[in-house]
Amino acid sequence: MRRRAPRTGVVAIALVAIVVVGWPLFLLLRRARAAATVDGATPAGPRAEAAPSPVPARPPTPFAAAASTAPEASAGWMGGLRLRGVRSTAFVCLSLLVLVGVPTTWATLTDQVTVAQVGVTAGSVLPPTGMAAAQTATAARVTWAAPASGLAPDGYKVYRSLTSGSYSGALGTTAASPYDDASAVECTPYFYKATSTRVNLESVASATEASVTVDRTAPIVTAANAHVYFTPPSMAPVKDFVRVAAGGVIEAYAQVTDNCSPTGSGLTVTFNFPAPFNVSGAAATFGSYSVAGDTYNYKYTVTPAARPANTVPQSWTVTAVDAKGNAATGVAATPAVGDGVGPTLTRGEVVSGYTNFLYNNGDAVDDATEIGEVVTTPATDALVKSAGFRVYGNFADASGVDSANATTNVLRSATTTPLAATPASTNGLAWAWSSAAVVANVATAASTVAVPVTATDVLGNVGSPTNVSVEIDNTPIGATSTCAQTGNGSGTLNVGDGTDLNFLDTVWPASFRSTWDGTAASATAVLRDGGTGTDYFAFNTDFAMSLFQGVTNANAMDLGSKPWVGANVNVPSTTIAMSNRTTLRIAYGAPATAVTNQNKTTTSYFGATLRDAAGNPSTAFSETCVSNAW
């Protein structure tokens, strides 16, 4: 609150006047009181009746009037006391002096001021003018001008606040302008005022205040937060790639941060592109942008002079300057690479949806020479038709594959079969793209046909069609072409002896044994005593296989009519495996009891459950193998 201070000069004069005039007057009044004549009495006694006097009656007074023969024409009244001549005049003057001579006017102060010099007022020290503030390399510097009038200050007090117009204790003192506030924290707005001081006097605060926010740190731009996006017609934006061909929209984005402006507002941001874009000093627009899942606060739409060639990067830089002139100049952004070539098919297959199994060229290695197999009409098997076939593919492309399709008109009435980015696996091969199962409904003779596969990348570049060879197989699996029994010729069944069954067509292992992929399966085989009939291996029982069946000793591999053993003999550590896609190999372990080979002929009985890799089911058939003794 402001309060008013007395006018010290007037007060001093009043005090002197009271002392000089009041004391003699006080003595005069004492003498007058002793000699005063009280109304209605005389010194000699009671007052005699007298004729009415032309002088009006006076009120009683406690003081006696001094004896005087002087006329009363100059007498006056004061508080019921009748005074005459000089005495009354002096008393009236004193009364007026006391009533009006003491001043009660106060001056307005902003800050508490102690007055110690008689005859000098606080208003004689005036506040500084021209308040200003700015940052230096190490502080917030406050400057002002000395007052143009009044007493010359011998110093100044500086006040600081976080709120405009609200100040408390002084921040510091100085003999003259400027004052450096080294404690000012970056990004904090400060307000300053100052007062003038002389000895122990302090003026009111400056009429104006100065303000400054210290900021010495440059904005931050990184390559990780600056990217070019290319948006092809009717497609999604692609980061860090530009299509070589014309068309589409090219936009550059950056996320710029600043310590005093976290959102980036208030910065001046420019993008610079050398040739072939050849765009420099492009002023980016501040805003809130979200593109392809990324967020940025500055954007510029590029109209390039030209575009980079295939695989050639387009470099560019970002410059950001804040309000205080702090700059991040020529910061390298993430280059945008030119891409003018569509995806390339690195491997593709068309595979029966029922077996999901690939043809093999005879070796045990999956390689590019393998081809898929499908079944076309007039296939009548319900399982095969419902499963249909699938197209698989893996592609190589710089910017990424957007879509792919296969031209399958040789297999189905629909011209194309689309592939999706759905990972899959067939026979241990991993695929990044695969189609849904589709039904082959075009009658095609057994042959090898080509299915072209084409892909488009995310920039709109279309790759060249690549043919995938497909075996058209409408024929069920048949008898083996060869049957070999291997051994040392000792005439006995020994460990390492075996039987190879070679089929004329690829075989689907899961049709032998549920969920089997053809890898070695181990069990204890049992050479069973057929009595007076035929001895046999019951692989259906020992290996849970369903391929063997027949009339004599059903579900078995028949060893002939002459008995080998008079009782069952265990043959542990026996394995069965697909040595390739067309050969089933049986490898025997060491028999628990010596077994003598009685003949050279075996007969295998195959049932209707056996299927080839295309899914064609077989009819029941048998195959006799005659070879050298084990």
Secondary structure as GFF3:
##gff-version 3
##sequence-region A 1 630
A	DSSP	beta_strand	4	6	.	.	.	ID=ss1
A	DSSP	alpha_helix	8	34	.	.	.	ID=ss2
A	DSSP	beta_strand	41	42	.	.	.	ID=ss3
A	DSSP	beta_strand	45	46	.	.	.	ID=ss4
A	DSSP	beta_strand	76	78	.	.	.	ID=ss5
A	DSSP	beta_strand	81	83	.	.	.	ID=ss6
A	DSSP	alpha_helix	85	100	.	.	.	ID=ss7
A	DSSP	beta_strand	106	108	.	.	.	ID=ss8
A	DSSP	three_ten_helix	122	124	.	.	.	ID=ss9
A	DSSP	beta_strand	129	135	.	.	.	ID=ss10
A	DSSP	beta_strand	140	145	.	.	.	ID=ss11
A	DSSP	beta_strand	155	161	.	.	.	ID=ss12
A	DSSP	beta_strand	170	174	.	.	.	ID=ss13
A	DSSP	beta_strand	179	181	.	.	.	ID=ss14
A	DSSP	beta_strand	189	198	.	.	.	ID=ss15
A	DSSP	beta_strand	201	202	.	.	.	ID=ss16
A	DSSP	beta_strand	210	213	.	.	.	ID=ss17
A	DSSP	three_ten_helix	223	225	.	.	.	ID=ss18
A	DSSP	beta_strand	226	231	.	.	.	ID=ss19
A	DSSP	beta_strand	238	239	.	.	.	ID=ss20
A	DSSP	beta_strand	241	243	.	.	.	ID=ss21
A	DSSP	beta_strand	249	254	.	.	.	ID=ss22
A	DSSP	beta_strand	268	273	.	.	.	ID=ss23
A	DSSP	beta_strand	279	283	.	.	.	ID=ss24
A	DSSP	beta_strand	285	291	.	.	.	ID=ss25
A	DSSP	beta_strand	294	302	.	.	.	ID=ss26
A	DSSP	beta_strand	313	314	.	.	.	ID=ss27
A	DSSP	beta_strand	317	321	.	.	.	ID=ss28
A	DSSP	beta_strand	327	332	.	.	.	ID=ss29
A	DSSP	beta_strand	336	339	.	.	.	ID=ss30
A	DSSP	beta_strand	344	352	.	.	.	ID=ss31
A	DSSP	beta_strand	372	374	.	.	.	ID=ss32
A	DSSP	alpha_helix	382	387	.	.	.	ID=ss33
A	DSSP	beta_strand	389	396	.	.	.	ID=ss34
A	DSSP	beta_strand	401	407	.	.	.	ID=ss35
A	DSSP	beta_strand	416	420	.	.	.	ID=ss36
A	DSSP	beta_strand	424	426	.	.	.	ID=ss37
A	DSSP	beta_strand	429	431	.	.	.	ID=ss38
A	DSSP	beta_strand	433	435	.	.	.	ID=ss39
A	DSSP	beta_strand	447	457	.	.	.	ID=ss40
A	DSSP	beta_strand	466	472	.	.	.	ID=ss41
A	DSSP	beta_strand	480	486	.	.	.	ID=ss42
A	DSSP	beta_strand	498	503	.	.	.	ID=ss43
A	DSSP	three_ten_helix	509	511	.	.	.	ID=ss44
A	DSSP	beta_strand	521	528	.	.	.	ID=ss45
A	DSSP	beta_strand	536	537	.	.	.	ID=ss46
A	DSSP	alpha_helix	539	542	.	.	.	ID=ss47
A	DSSP	beta_strand	557	558	.	.	.	ID=ss48
A	DSSP	beta_strand	569	580	.	.	.	ID=ss49
A	DSSP	beta_strand	583	587	.	.	.	ID=ss50
A	DSSP	beta_strand	601	606	.	.	.	ID=ss51
A	DSSP	beta_strand	621	626	.	.	.	ID=ss52
###
